[in-house]
């Protein structure tokens, strides 16, 4: 079997488009700007992606596919080791949100563009990116939803989905940074902030997310959700 090799021209175009999309949005980026940044002609874009829409899809799909594969690999490893037993909620939550935080905090060129690219995808006014975003996440979200339902059998599915929705929102704010809040609240950085920022952010975030996941069900303040040991 012949293994396909990465095409350098295709990757150069993807890198250039990703950088521009992250800083000015795909709607405000022309193919002329992309080809100039990549040092290629328009025919190369058409050959590899068919159209600008095809290029936009490929840019987002490349990052989301890598992120989701890491999530699934972590979940597969944990489920294989559990031999059919439910996973701990903390394991499931870390497997889904841990890779996202680490990608967002990374220092490689692709990782640096990840957060602005993600933010623009969620505010896409035309819905094109949102549709692609949903397509990329559907099967992954189903896997994690079923893992949570198995881990927390006393929590209704509808409640699991709502809580996952809230967890996504909290994580989105967490990875976008605290600069605006720091300025508004006169909140200086502490000496503890530094090289281990990512580890501390993830620890704080996971503690918060798990607290919400295990909170009492609505209307039953004296009947807490079944608490699996973390």
ChimeraX attribute file (.defattr): number of C-alpha atoms within 10 A of each C-alpha:
attribute: neighborCount
match mode: 1-to-1
recipient: residues
	/A:1	3
	/A:2	4
	/A:3	5
	/A:4	6
	/A:5	6
	/A:6	8
	/A:7	9
	/A:8	9
	/A:9	15
	/A:10	17
	/A:11	14
	/A:12	17
	/A:13	23
	/A:14	22
	/A:15	19
	/A:16	18
	/A:17	26
	/A:18	26
	/A:19	21
	/A:20	20
	/A:21	24
	/A:22	20
	/A:23	14
	/A:24	13
	/A:25	18
	/A:26	22
	/A:27	12
	/A:28	10
	/A:29	16
	/A:30	14
	/A:31	16
	/A:32	12
	/A:33	14
	/A:34	25
	/A:35	19
	/A:36	14
	/A:37	16
	/A:38	19
	/A:39	13
	/A:40	16
	/A:41	13
	/A:42	14
	/A:43	11
	/A:44	14
	/A:45	22
	/A:46	13
	/A:47	10
	/A:48	16
	/A:49	18
	/A:50	12
	/A:51	14
	/A:52	18
	/A:53	13
	/A:54	13
	/A:55	22
	/A:56	20
	/A:57	16
	/A:58	18
	/A:59	21
	/A:60	21
	/A:61	17
	/A:62	12
	/A:63	18
	/A:64	18
	/A:65	13
	/A:66	12
	/A:67	16
	/A:68	19
	/A:69	13
	/A:70	17
	/A:71	21
	/A:72	17
	/A:73	12
	/A:74	18
	/A:75	22
	/A:76	14
	/A:77	10
	/A:78	17
	/A:79	17
	/A:80	10
	/A:81	11
	/A:82	12
	/A:83	9
	/A:84	8
	/A:85	11
	/A:86	17
	/A:87	21
	/A:88	19
	/A:89	22
	/A:90	18
	/A:91	17
	/A:92	21
	/A:93	20
	/A:94	21
	/A:95	20
	/A:96	20
	/A:97	18
	/A:98	22
	/A:99	19
	/A:100	23
	/A:101	22
	/A:102	17
	/A:103	20
	/A:104	21
	/A:105	20
	/A:106	15
	/A:107	11
	/A:108	10
	/A:109	11
	/A:110	16
	/A:111	16
	/A:112	16
	/A:113	22
	/A:114	23
	/A:115	21
	/A:116	18
	/A:117	24
	/A:118	19
	/A:119	14
	/A:120	19
	/A:121	22
	/A:122	12
	/A:123	11
	/A:124	15
	/A:125	11
	/A:126	9
	/A:127	12
	/A:128	13
	/A:129	22
	/A:130	16
	/A:131	12
	/A:132	16
	/A:133	18
	/A:134	11
	/A:135	12
	/A:136	16
	/A:137	13
	/A:138	10
	/A:139	12
	/A:140	15
	/A:141	17
	/A:142	11
	/A:143	13
	/A:144	19
	/A:145	17
	/A:146	13
	/A:147	20
	/A:148	25
	/A:149	18
	/A:150	16
	/A:151	20
	/A:152	22
	/A:153	12
	/A:154	13
	/A:155	19
	/A:156	11
	/A:157	15
	/A:158	9
	/A:159	14
	/A:160	17
	/A:161	15
	/A:162	12
	/A:163	18
	/A:164	20
	/A:165	11
	/A:166	15
	/A:167	20
	/A:168	14
	/A:169	11
	/A:170	14
	/A:171	19
	/A:172	16
	/A:173	10
	/A:174	16
	/A:175	19
	/A:176	16
	/A:177	13
	/A:178	13
	/A:179	12
	/A:180	11
	/A:181	10
	/A:182	12
	/A:183	10
	/A:184	9
	/A:185	9
	/A:186	9
	/A:187	12
	/A:188	9
	/A:189	11
	/A:190	7
	/A:191	6
	/A:192	9
	/A:193	11
	/A:194	10
	/A:195	8
	/A:196	9
	/A:197	12
	/A:198	17
	/A:199	14
	/A:200	14
	/A:201	18
	/A:202	21
	/A:203	13
	/A:204	12
	/A:205	21
	/A:206	19
	/A:207	13
	/A:208	14
	/A:209	22
	/A:210	17
	/A:211	11
	/A:212	14
	/A:213	25
	/A:214	17
	/A:215	16
	/A:216	16
	/A:217	16
	/A:218	9
	/A:219	7
	/A:220	9
	/A:221	10
	/A:222	8
	/A:223	11
	/A:224	14
	/A:225	17
	/A:226	14
	/A:227	14
	/A:228	13
	/A:229	7
	/A:230	9
